[in-house]
Amino acid sequence: GWLWRDKILVGDLAVIVGDEGAGKTKVLADWIARVTTGRPFPGRDEVGDALPPSDVLVFNSVDDFGREVLAQVAANDGNPDRVLQASTQLLDWGHSHSGFPEGNGVPVGDGDERELGKVPAEAGGLAEIDGPETRVRLHTRDGLAKLRQFLLRRPSIRLVVIDQLKQHVRTDSERVFEDIVSELQAIARATEVPFIVTLRPDAFRHAPGLGQYFKSPSLTSLARGIWRVVTPDDPQHGHRVLQCLKLNHGYHDSGREPWRLWHHPGQPMRWELGNNEEIPLTKLQLKQTVLFQAKTFISLYLQMFGGLAEYQTLRVWARREGISASKLFEATMHYNLGYTFEPCADNELGLKKIIGSWDLIRKRQATPSEARPPVPGPPEPKRRKTSKVVSAGMLIADPLRTDSVSTPADSRPVPPADSPGASPPAVEVVDKTIPAKVDAVESLRSKVARNQSRLQEFPLEGFRFIKPNIMTTQLILDMEAELGSAEAMFATMRAGLESLDAYSADELDLFMEEYHRLYDMTRQLHAPSAASAAA
């Protein structure tokens, strides 16, 4: 049967990893509560998905078992009376006895006093001791044999939890550790009892990814399921997140979704199925995702165009999809795609690279060069040509100011009047003729260009967001004054924009709509000052 449908099978060895204080014991307390009361695991509501109410054997030598572990089991609506704390004395007593001691452990002494995990002096002839030895040495053959016999004599135990495996397996030998893990898995299969072990990162093992949690790769290979408890970056994703790192059951990625855990003091843990947004990708996972995306693009491209592709054309189209040339090349090498080089007169090197499946590449190499058909594919996209024409519509984005400084038409030096050969001073004649409608925009544009250098001194603190529109408003006022009416001014501006042949009708309509809006805004700004001047 299943302990957790499609995730943990009876007789499996599963691992929960996480940093210190991540919440591994809290997750175990929820699982223990479900086993002791016969409730299904998260995501399963059918009655057949749960085991009958069963007993649980817990190896825990770090926490206060009664006040922490059993209290958490009770808070998750479990039955603490069906939870048994493992100890060296308990395994010694259970090796030659059947049944269970009273309560959660073995009673000690006379009268009503009971202490968890202690063995009575009359039970098995053992002398009374001060306390149980809860740090059971599982790295000995004798200890593993007693554990196997203890489980075989008590079929009601349907779950074994080893909290902090390194507290019970103390060895520096890699080979010994592998043998112990293999023996634990063998005991789980022989007794059809799932073993759940927890691990913390090894402070003396500087390894990336999952390597920091495992002293030996044998635990990674023998474990049928590996989960990690982490604290999410976003509190909306839960107090904790249970991430599935490995799952040998199911197919593809089914059942590997993360779970959001909500745990409030004195309340059962609430489980919510996640959507893979809880845990950010590591650098290695991100690289693998990018390479897989590049491979998917290459596969679809080859499928659309006959199985072969020119690498240069493929690279251009991949760039438009956000795939860099380096990642595209790395994907072709990582997934071992076929390639060949052929002469080509279209580039300076004189060679072009063809990629595709190895069967098609070998078939193309066997064909004489003059008989090889061209490689099908889409043409390379044309690059957009940027126009260098400065139009009136671009004035909206130019940082120009409203000042205007008149400069003489002729800037050549004039000799002094009393010098020989000097001509009498000429009388300046001001031309007050109204310029032509089409030339109005050009004349105002030249005036703006002369004043561009002085704009940098204009104080615009707090008004930088209107900086592009300052000169445009002055242009509208000057042009209206020169042409006599707003209608003539807007007609002249549209005629000037149309003469540039740089904008479509829709763009012209947008420009004119912007100019109308600026004209209305300018009139509203100048209305108070005009009223005060009249007064």
C-alpha positions as CSV (number, residue, x, y, z in Angstrom):
1,G,0.0,0.0,0.0
2,W,0.8,3.7,0.1
3,L,1.7,5.9,3.0
4,W,1.2,8.9,0.7
5,R,-0.4,8.0,-2.6
6,D,2.0,8.3,-5.6
7,K,4.7,9.7,-3.3
8,I,5.7,7.3,-0.5
9,L,5.2,3.6,-0.7
10,V,5.3,1.3,2.3
11,G,8.9,0.0,2.5
12,D,10.4,3.2,1.0
13,L,13.2,5.2,2.4
14,A,12.4,8.9,2.1
15,V,14.4,11.9,3.1
16,I,13.5,15.4,4.4
17,V,16.3,18.0,4.2
18,G,16.5,21.6,5.4
19,D,18.5,24.0,7.4
20,E,18.4,24.2,11.2
21,G,15.0,25.6,12.3
22,A,13.5,25.2,8.8
23,G,10.6,23.2,10.2
24,K,11.4,19.6,9.5
25,T,10.1,18.4,12.8
26,K,6.8,20.3,12.3
27,V,6.3,18.5,9.0
28,L,7.0,15.2,10.6
29,A,4.5,15.9,13.4
30,D,1.8,16.4,10.8
31,W,2.7,13.2,9.1
32,I,2.8,11.3,12.4
33,A,-0.6,12.7,13.4
34,R,-2.1,11.5,10.1
35,V,-0.7,7.9,10.5
36,T,-1.9,7.7,14.2
37,T,-5.5,8.7,13.3
38,G,-5.8,7.0,9.9
39,R,-6.2,10.2,7.9
40,P,-5.0,10.6,4.3
41,F,-2.0,12.7,3.4
42,P,-2.4,16.1,1.7
43,G,-4.1,16.1,-1.7
44,R,-5.9,12.8,-1.0
45,D,-9.4,12.8,0.4
46,E,-10.5,9.3,-0.4
47,V,-10.8,6.8,2.4
48,G,-8.7,4.2,0.5
49,D,-5.8,6.5,0.3
50,A,-5.0,6.3,4.0
51,L,-3.7,3.5,6.2
52,P,-5.7,2.4,9.2
53,P,-4.7,4.0,12.6
54,S,-1.2,2.8,13.3
55,D,1.7,3.2,15.6
56,V,4.8,5.2,14.9
57,L,8.4,4.7,16.2
58,V,10.4,7.9,16.4
59,F,14.1,8.3,16.9
60,N,14.7,11.7,18.4
61,S,17.5,12.6,20.8
62,V,17.6,16.4,20.3
63,D,14.1,17.7,21.2
64,D,12.1,17.4,24.4
65,F,9.9,14.5,23.2
66,G,7.0,15.0,25.5
67,R,6.7,18.8,25.3
68,E,7.7,19.4,21.7
69,V,7.1,16.3,19.5
70,L,4.0,14.9,21.2
71,A,2.6,18.4,21.7
72,Q,2.9,19.1,18.0
73,V,1.3,15.7,17.2
74,A,-1.6,16.6,19.4
75,A,-1.9,20.1,17.9
76,N,-2.3,18.4,14.5
77,D,-5.2,16.3,15.8
78,G,-3.1,13.2,16.2
79,N,-3.0,10.5,18.8
80,P,0.1,10.9,21.0
81,D,-0.6,7.5,22.7
82,R,0.4,5.7,19.5
83,V,3.8,7.5,19.3
84,L,6.7,5.6,20.8
85,Q,10.1,7.1,21.4
86,A,13.0,4.8,20.5
87,S,15.8,4.2,22.9
88,T,18.5,1.7,23.4
89,Q,16.7,0.2,26.4
90,L,13.5,-0.1,24.5
91,L,15.1,-2.0,21.6
92,D,16.9,-4.3,24.0
93,W,13.6,-5.0,25.8
94,G,11.6,-5.3,22.6
95,H,14.1,-7.7,21.1
96,S,12.9,-10.5,23.4
97,H,9.4,-9.3,24.2
98,S,6.2,-8.8,22.3
99,G,3.7,-6.0,22.7
100,F,4.3,-2.5,23.9
101,P,5.1,-0.9,27.2
102,E,2.6,1.3,28.9
103,G,1.9,4.8,27.5
104,N,4.4,6.2,25.1
105,G,7.3,4.3,26.6
106,V,8.1,1.8,29.3
107,P,7.0,2.4,32.9
108,V,9.7,2.7,35.5
109,G,9.6,2.4,39.3
110,D,6.6,1.6,41.4
111,G,3.4,3.5,41.9
112,D,1.8,5.9,39.4
113,E,5.0,7.6,38.2
114,R,5.7,7.0,34.6
115,E,8.5,8.4,32.6
116,L,8.8,8.3,28.8
117,G,11.1,5.7,27.3
118,K,12.3,4.1,30.5
119,V,12.4,0.3,31.0
120,P,11.2,-1.2,34.3
121,A,13.7,-3.2,36.3
122,E,11.4,-6.3,36.2
123,A,11.1,-6.1,32.4
124,G,13.7,-8.4,30.9
125,G,15.8,-8.4,34.0
126,L,17.2,-4.9,33.3
127,A,18.4,-2.7,36.2
128,E,16.6,0.6,36.7
129,I,18.5,3.5,35.3
130,D,18.3,7.3,35.5
131,G,17.0,7.9,32.0
132,P,16.6,6.4,28.6
133,E,19.4,6.5,26.1
134,T,17.6,8.0,23.2
135,R,20.6,8.4,21.0
136,V,20.4,5.0,19.6
137,R,23.6,3.8,17.8
138,L,22.3,2.5,14.5
139,H,25.8,2.2,13.0
140,T,26.3,-1.2,14.6
141,R,25.1,-4.5,13.3
142,D,23.7,-5.4,16.7
143,G,21.6,-2.2,16.8
144,L,20.2,-2.7,13.2
145,A,19.4,-6.4,14.0
146,K,17.4,-5.3,17.2
147,L,15.5,-2.7,15.2
148,R,14.5,-5.3,12.6
149,Q,13.4,-7.8,15.2
150,F,11.5,-5.0,17.1
151,L,9.5,-4.1,13.9
152,L,8.8,-7.7,13.0
153,R,7.3,-8.4,16.4
154,R,5.0,-5.3,16.2
155,P,3.2,-5.2,12.8
156,S,1.0,-2.3,14.1
157,I,4.0,0.1,13.6
158,R,3.5,1.5,10.1
159,L,6.0,4.3,10.2
160,V,9.6,4.8,11.5
161,V,10.9,8.4,11.8
162,I,14.6,9.0,12.3
163,D,14.9,12.7,13.1
164,Q,18.5,13.9,12.5
165,L,20.1,10.8,11.1
166,K,23.6,11.9,11.8
167,Q,22.8,11.9,15.6
168,H,22.3,8.1,15.3
169,V,24.9,7.2,12.7
170,R,28.3,8.4,13.8
171,T,31.0,7.3,11.4
172,D,33.6,9.0,9.2
173,S,33.9,6.1,6.8
174,E,32.1,6.6,3.5
175,R,31.8,2.8,3.0
176,V,30.4,2.2,6.5
177,F,27.8,5.0,6.0
178,E,26.7,3.4,2.6
179,D,26.4,0.0,4.3
180,I,24.2,1.5,7.1
181,V,21.9,3.3,4.6
182,S,21.5,0.1,2.5
183,E,20.7,-1.9,5.7
184,L,18.0,0.6,6.7
185,Q,16.4,0.3,3.3
186,A,16.6,-3.4,3.5
187,I,14.8,-3.3,6.9
188,A,12.1,-1.0,5.5
189,R,11.4,-3.4,2.6
190,A,11.5,-6.5,4.8
191,T,9.1,-5.1,7.4
192,E,7.0,-3.1,4.8
193,V,7.4,0.0,7.0
194,P,8.4,3.3,5.4
195,F,11.4,5.0,6.9
196,I,11.5,8.9,7.0
197,V,14.9,10.4,7.9
198,T,15.8,14.1,8.2
199,L,19.1,15.7,7.5
200,R,20.7,19.1,8.0
201,P,23.5,20.6,5.8
202,D,27.0,19.3,6.7
203,A,29.0,22.2,8.1
204,F,32.2,20.5,6.9
205,R,31.0,19.7,3.4
206,H,31.2,22.6,1.0
207,A,29.1,21.3,-1.9
208,P,26.6,23.0,-4.1
209,G,22.9,22.1,-4.4
210,L,21.9,18.8,-2.8
211,G,25.4,17.8,-2.1
212,Q,25.4,19.9,1.1
213,Y,22.7,17.7,2.6
214,F,24.2,14.3,1.9
215,K,27.3,12.8,3.3
216,S,27.2,10.0,0.8
217,P,25.8,9.8,-2.7
218,S,24.4,6.4,-1.8
219,L,21.6,8.2,0.3
220,T,20.7,10.2,-2.8
221,S,20.5,7.1,-5.0
222,L,18.7,4.8,-2.4
223,A,16.1,7.3,-1.3
224,R,12.8,7.0,-3.2
225,G,11.8,10.5,-2.4
226,I,13.6,13.6,-1.2
227,W,11.8,16.7,0.1
228,R,13.3,20.0,1.2
229,V,11.7,22.4,3.8
230,V,12.5,26.1,3.1
231,T,11.3,29.5,4.1
232,P,9.8,31.3,1.1
233,D,10.9,34.8,0.1
234,D,7.3,35.9,-0.2
235,P,5.2,35.5,2.9
236,Q,2.1,35.0,0.7
237,H,3.5,31.7,-0.3
238,G,3.2,30.3,3.3
239,H,5.2,30.0,6.4
240,R,7.2,27.1,4.9
241,V,7.4,25.4,1.5
242,L,7.9,21.7,1.1
243,Q,9.7,21.3,-2.2
244,C,10.0,17.9,-3.9
245,L,13.6,17.3,-5.1
246,K,13.3,13.7,-6.2
247,L,10.4,11.3,-6.7
248,N,10.8,7.8,-8.1
249,H,7.0,7.2,-8.3
250,G,4.6,8.6,-10.9
251,Y,5.6,9.7,-14.4
252,H,7.4,12.8,-15.7
253,D,6.9,15.6,-13.1
254,S,3.6,14.4,-11.7
255,G,3.4,14.7,-7.9
256,R,6.5,17.0,-7.7
257,E,4.5,20.2,-7.1
258,P,5.6,22.2,-4.1
259,W,3.3,22.5,-1.1
260,R,2.7,25.7,0.9
261,L,2.6,25.1,4.6
262,W,0.7,27.3,7.1
263,H,1.3,26.6,10.7
264,H,-0.2,28.6,13.6
265,P,0.5,27.8,17.3
266,G,-2.0,25.3,18.6
267,Q,-3.6,24.7,15.2
268,P,-3.2,21.9,12.7
269,M,-0.9,22.6,9.8
270,R,-2.7,23.7,6.7
271,W,-1.5,22.5,3.3
272,E,-2.0,24.3,0.0
273,L,-0.7,23.1,-3.4
274,G,1.8,25.5,-4.9
275,N,2.5,26.5,-8.5
276,N,6.3,26.4,-8.7
277,E,6.6,30.2,-8.0
278,E,7.6,29.7,-4.4
279,I,11.3,28.7,-4.9
280,P,13.5,30.8,-7.2
281,L,15.7,28.8,-9.6
282,T,19.3,28.3,-8.8
283,K,22.0,29.3,-11.2
284,L,22.3,25.7,-12.4
285,Q,18.6,25.3,-12.8
286,L,18.4,28.6,-14.6
287,K,21.1,27.6,-17.0
288,Q,19.4,24.3,-17.7
289,T,16.1,26.1,-18.3
290,V,17.7,28.5,-20.8
291,L,19.4,25.7,-22.6
292,F,16.2,23.7,-22.8
293,Q,14.4,26.7,-24.2
294,A,17.1,27.1,-26.9
295,K,16.8,23.4,-27.7
296,T,13.0,23.7,-28.0
297,F,13.5,26.6,-30.4
298,I,16.0,24.6,-32.5
299,S,13.8,21.5,-32.6
300,L,10.7,23.5,-33.8
301,Y,12.8,25.4,-36.4
302,L,14.2,22.1,-37.8
303,Q,10.8,20.5,-37.8
304,M,9.3,23.4,-39.8
305,F,12.1,23.6,-42.4
306,G,13.0,20.0,-43.2
307,G,15.4,19.0,-40.5
308,L,18.3,21.2,-41.6
309,A,19.2,24.9,-40.9
310,E,21.9,27.4,-41.7
311,Y,23.3,28.4,-38.4
312,Q,23.6,32.1,-39.3
313,T,19.9,32.4,-40.2
314,L,19.0,30.3,-37.1
315,R,21.0,32.7,-34.9
316,V,19.3,35.8,-36.3
317,W,15.8,34.4,-35.7
318,A,16.8,33.1,-32.2
319,R,17.9,36.5,-31.2
320,R,14.5,37.8,-32.0
321,E,13.1,35.3,-29.5
322,G,15.4,36.4,-26.8
323,I,18.0,33.6,-27.2
324,S,21.5,34.8,-27.3
325,A,24.1,33.5,-29.8
326,S,26.2,32.0,-27.0
327,K,23.3,30.1,-25.5
328,L,22.2,28.9,-28.9
329,F,25.7,27.6,-29.6
330,E,25.9,26.0,-26.1
331,A,22.6,24.2,-26.7
332,T,23.8,22.7,-30.0
333,M,26.9,21.4,-28.3
334,H,25.1,20.3,-25.1
335,Y,22.4,18.3,-26.8
336,N,24.9,16.9,-29.4
337,L,23.2,18.2,-32.6
338,G,24.8,17.3,-35.9
339,Y,26.7,19.9,-37.9
340,T,28.9,20.3,-41.0
341,F,30.6,23.1,-42.8
342,E,30.1,23.9,-46.5
343,P,31.8,26.5,-48.8
344,C,29.9,29.7,-49.2
345,A,30.6,32.9,-51.1
346,D,28.2,35.1,-49.1
347,N,30.5,35.8,-46.2
348,E,34.1,36.8,-45.7
349,L,35.2,33.4,-44.3
350,G,33.8,31.5,-47.3
351,L,32.1,28.9,-45.1
352,K,28.7,28.3,-43.6
353,K,27.6,26.0,-40.8
354,I,24.7,23.6,-41.3
355,I,23.1,21.9,-38.3
356,G,20.5,19.2,-37.9
357,S,20.1,15.6,-37.0
358,W,23.2,13.4,-37.5
359,D,21.4,11.2,-40.0
360,L,20.5,14.1,-42.3
361,I,24.0,15.6,-41.9
362,R,25.7,12.4,-42.9
363,K,23.3,12.0,-45.8
364,R,24.2,15.6,-46.9
365,Q,27.9,15.0,-46.5
366,A,27.6,11.9,-48.7
367,T,26.0,13.9,-51.5
368,P,28.4,15.7,-53.9
369,S,28.6,19.4,-53.3
370,E,27.3,20.4,-56.7
371,A,24.2,18.1,-56.2
372,R,23.3,19.3,-52.7
373,P,20.0,21.2,-52.6
374,P,19.9,24.6,-50.8
375,V,19.0,24.5,-47.2
376,P,15.4,25.7,-46.8
377,G,14.6,28.4,-44.3
378,P,13.1,31.9,-43.8
379,P,15.0,34.9,-45.1
380,E,16.8,36.9,-42.6
381,P,14.7,39.8,-41.3
382,K,15.7,43.2,-42.7
383,R,17.1,45.8,-40.4
384,R,15.1,48.9,-39.9
385,K,16.6,52.0,-41.3
386,T,16.6,55.0,-39.0
387,S,15.6,58.3,-40.5
388,K,18.0,61.2,-39.9
389,V,15.4,63.9,-40.9
390,V,14.6,66.2,-38.1
391,S,10.9,67.0,-38.2
392,A,8.6,69.4,-36.5
393,G,7.0,66.6,-34.6
394,M,10.3,65.8,-32.9
395,L,10.3,69.2,-31.2
396,I,8.1,67.6,-28.5
397,A,11.0,65.5,-27.4
398,D,13.7,68.2,-27.7
399,P,14.9,70.0,-24.5
400,L,14.3,73.6,-25.7
401,R,13.6,76.8,-23.8
402,T,11.3,79.7,-24.5
403,D,13.9,82.5,-24.6
404,S,14.5,84.1,-28.0
405,V,17.6,86.3,-28.7
406,S,17.7,88.3,-32.0
407,T,21.0,88.1,-33.9
408,P,22.1,90.2,-36.8
409,A,21.7,88.7,-40.3
410,D,25.3,89.5,-41.2
411,S,27.8,88.6,-38.5
412,R,30.9,89.8,-40.4
413,P,33.1,92.4,-38.6
414,V,32.4,96.1,-39.6
415,P,35.3,98.5,-39.7
416,P,35.1,101.8,-37.7
417,A,33.3,104.7,-39.2
418,D,36.3,107.1,-39.1
419,S,38.6,104.6,-40.8
420,P,39.7,105.3,-44.4
421,G,37.5,103.6,-46.9
422,A,34.7,103.0,-44.4
423,S,31.3,103.2,-45.8
424,P,28.6,105.2,-44.1
425,P,26.5,103.2,-41.6
426,A,23.6,101.4,-43.2
427,V,20.2,102.0,-41.8
428,E,18.7,98.7,-40.6
429,V,15.4,98.0,-42.3
430,V,13.1,95.6,-40.4
431,D,11.1,93.3,-42.6
432,K,7.6,93.1,-41.1
433,T,6.1,90.9,-43.9
434,I,4.3,87.8,-42.8
435,P,6.2,84.7,-43.9
436,A,4.6,82.2,-46.1
437,K,2.5,79.5,-44.4
438,V,4.9,76.7,-45.5
439,D,8.0,78.6,-44.4
440,A,6.6,79.5,-40.9
441,V,7.6,76.2,-39.4
442,E,11.1,76.5,-40.8
443,S,11.6,80.0,-39.6
444,L,10.5,79.2,-36.1
445,R,12.7,76.1,-36.1
446,S,15.8,78.1,-36.9
447,K,14.9,80.6,-34.2
448,V,14.7,77.7,-31.7
449,A,18.0,76.3,-32.8
450,R,19.8,79.6,-32.1
451,N,18.5,79.5,-28.5
452,Q,19.2,75.9,-27.8
453,S,22.5,76.7,-26.0
454,R,20.8,78.9,-23.5
455,L,18.2,76.4,-22.5
456,Q,20.6,74.6,-20.2
457,E,20.5,77.6,-17.8
458,F,16.7,77.5,-17.5
459,P,15.5,76.6,-13.9
460,L,13.3,73.6,-14.2
461,E,13.6,72.1,-10.7
462,G,10.3,70.3,-10.0
463,F,9.1,70.8,-13.6
464,R,11.4,68.3,-15.5
465,F,8.4,66.3,-16.7
466,I,7.1,69.3,-18.8
467,K,10.6,70.1,-20.2
468,P,9.9,68.7,-23.7
469,N,6.7,70.8,-24.2
470,I,8.1,74.3,-23.1
471,M,9.3,75.4,-26.6
472,T,6.3,73.8,-28.3
473,T,3.9,76.1,-26.4
474,Q,5.9,79.2,-27.3
475,L,5.9,78.1,-31.0
476,I,2.1,77.9,-30.9
477,L,1.8,81.4,-29.5
478,D,4.3,82.9,-31.9
479,M,2.8,81.2,-34.9
480,E,-0.7,82.3,-33.9
481,A,0.4,85.9,-33.6
482,E,2.1,85.8,-37.0
483,L,-0.7,84.1,-38.9
484,G,-3.5,85.9,-37.2
485,S,-5.7,83.0,-36.0
486,A,-5.5,79.6,-34.5
487,E,-7.2,78.0,-37.5
488,A,-4.5,79.3,-39.8
489,M,-1.8,78.3,-37.4
490,F,-3.0,74.6,-37.2
491,A,-3.4,74.5,-41.0
492,T,0.2,75.8,-41.5
493,M,1.6,73.3,-39.0
494,R,-0.2,70.4,-40.7
495,A,1.0,71.6,-44.1
496,G,4.6,71.8,-42.8
497,L,4.4,68.2,-41.4
498,E,2.9,66.9,-44.6
499,S,5.7,68.5,-46.6
500,L,8.2,66.3,-44.8
501,D,6.8,63.0,-46.2
502,A,7.9,61.3,-43.0
503,Y,4.6,60.6,-41.3
504,S,1.4,58.6,-42.1
505,A,-2.0,60.1,-41.9
506,D,-2.6,58.5,-38.5
507,E,0.7,59.9,-37.1
508,L,-0.3,63.4,-38.4
509,D,-3.6,63.1,-36.6
510,L,-1.8,62.2,-33.4
511,F,0.6,65.2,-33.8
512,M,-2.2,67.6,-34.4
513,E,-4.2,66.2,-31.5
514,E,-1.2,66.8,-29.3
515,Y,-0.8,70.4,-30.6
516,H,-4.5,71.1,-29.9
517,R,-4.1,69.9,-26.4
518,L,-1.0,72.0,-25.8
519,Y,-2.8,75.1,-27.3
520,D,-5.7,74.7,-24.9
521,M,-3.3,74.2,-22.0
522,T,-1.3,77.3,-23.0
523,R,-4.4,79.5,-23.3
524,Q,-5.6,78.4,-19.8
525,L,-2.1,79.2,-18.4
526,H,-2.1,82.7,-19.9
527,A,-5.7,83.6,-19.1
528,P,-5.0,84.7,-15.5
529,S,-2.1,86.9,-16.5
530,A,-4.1,88.6,-19.4
531,A,-7.0,89.3,-17.0
532,S,-4.6,90.9,-14.5
533,A,-2.9,93.0,-17.2
534,A,-6.3,94.3,-18.4
535,A,-7.3,95.2,-14.8
